[in-house]
């Protein structure tokens, strides 16, 4: 069976299902849409898809669905389906072309959680705070107070990190109800720089017993909910994503209209653009498939330079975060550019592999680096000029003020260098 994301042109029953976050009202419409060999997933309510194509210079040629072809941003919805084979997918395109705008890969995604290159922690949160220069932020009154930070992850233990709300792919999920695990670590690490931020628990990744996983279609649902949040209440929103795709055999081949890893027109990549356009600062971990000591889940052709930062983790409009120790040594598992969607990845690096939340021996992986950087952004968003910047402008501030360890201005391992809260604040105040 082949699992796919199907983009369907607007029908009122789909819009009603999205508003209710329920499949029920869409059932009859989707029954009519189905063809032989197609099985719509009734556990996945239709999701309203909005998108904004990245700048032409920053994306590959369109390989499938494109919002520039006359489709309104409000006119399409995503459903999830299983197909018996590729012929069933082609049959859907042939027989329902007037209703179906595109069919895309729906690969599995998982957290970048495990500490590699040695499990022993290097430093602690005190060292992280010193390296970031947080004393300068505190002196100026920047704590991230009331700035929303969404941790899109495995869920959060609200006893350890209080949460202000959230979302889950399973009906009835209570934000903050998970036992401490990867999501709790990420929330803890975001609060190193932004201890007064409002944490939102977006429990995308669900336990399968021995591991945490989700499908990219679940990511679309999470991001659609985040988009609805910022539309309903504009204002600073920082979104942390310490997860991604490890193995491209889960994806359609590059060049296929169904591809995710290098296709800016994939619905999830479009959804990311839409959320950034709405004003959110979106952070993605670079990944743990660096050449020196990659995660064992990385595909055989998915490690090292040019093969380890895929899809939204390489999106031109997000901040892609690599990992270093507090002693400014690159961690060998940190994925290396060029990226699949945009070559100049990662953007910056941040601290990881330190003693922190207590969930693991070390808060490790690019999983920890990403929320450390997101927390700095949240702190800077609290007030003044930092509150008024666009996401692209804030990204530029973080890049320009980073500590350049290599002396070359930018590189495929650490981007512009290690994030510095002190230097970023100085850049804001000077600008």
Secondary structure as GFF3:
##gff-version 3
##sequence-region A 1 431
A	DSSP	beta_strand	2	9	.	.	.	ID=ss1
A	DSSP	alpha_helix	12	20	.	.	.	ID=ss2
A	DSSP	three_ten_helix	24	26	.	.	.	ID=ss3
A	DSSP	alpha_helix	27	33	.	.	.	ID=ss4
A	DSSP	beta_strand	38	40	.	.	.	ID=ss5
A	DSSP	beta_strand	47	49	.	.	.	ID=ss6
A	DSSP	three_ten_helix	56	58	.	.	.	ID=ss7
A	DSSP	three_ten_helix	67	69	.	.	.	ID=ss8
A	DSSP	beta_strand	76	83	.	.	.	ID=ss9
A	DSSP	alpha_helix	86	95	.	.	.	ID=ss10
A	DSSP	beta_strand	100	105	.	.	.	ID=ss11
A	DSSP	beta_strand	108	111	.	.	.	ID=ss12
A	DSSP	alpha_helix	125	132	.	.	.	ID=ss13
A	DSSP	alpha_helix	134	139	.	.	.	ID=ss14
A	DSSP	beta_strand	148	152	.	.	.	ID=ss15
A	DSSP	beta_strand	165	168	.	.	.	ID=ss16
A	DSSP	alpha_helix	182	193	.	.	.	ID=ss17
A	DSSP	beta_strand	198	203	.	.	.	ID=ss18
A	DSSP	beta_strand	206	207	.	.	.	ID=ss19
A	DSSP	beta_strand	212	215	.	.	.	ID=ss20
A	DSSP	alpha_helix	216	232	.	.	.	ID=ss21
A	DSSP	beta_strand	237	241	.	.	.	ID=ss22
A	DSSP	beta_strand	243	244	.	.	.	ID=ss23
A	DSSP	three_ten_helix	248	250	.	.	.	ID=ss24
A	DSSP	alpha_helix	267	277	.	.	.	ID=ss25
A	DSSP	beta_strand	281	285	.	.	.	ID=ss26
A	DSSP	three_ten_helix	311	314	.	.	.	ID=ss27
A	DSSP	beta_strand	319	324	.	.	.	ID=ss28
A	DSSP	beta_strand	348	351	.	.	.	ID=ss29
A	DSSP	alpha_helix	365	380	.	.	.	ID=ss30
A	DSSP	alpha_helix	384	388	.	.	.	ID=ss31
A	DSSP	alpha_helix	391	400	.	.	.	ID=ss32
A	DSSP	alpha_helix	421	430	.	.	.	ID=ss33
###
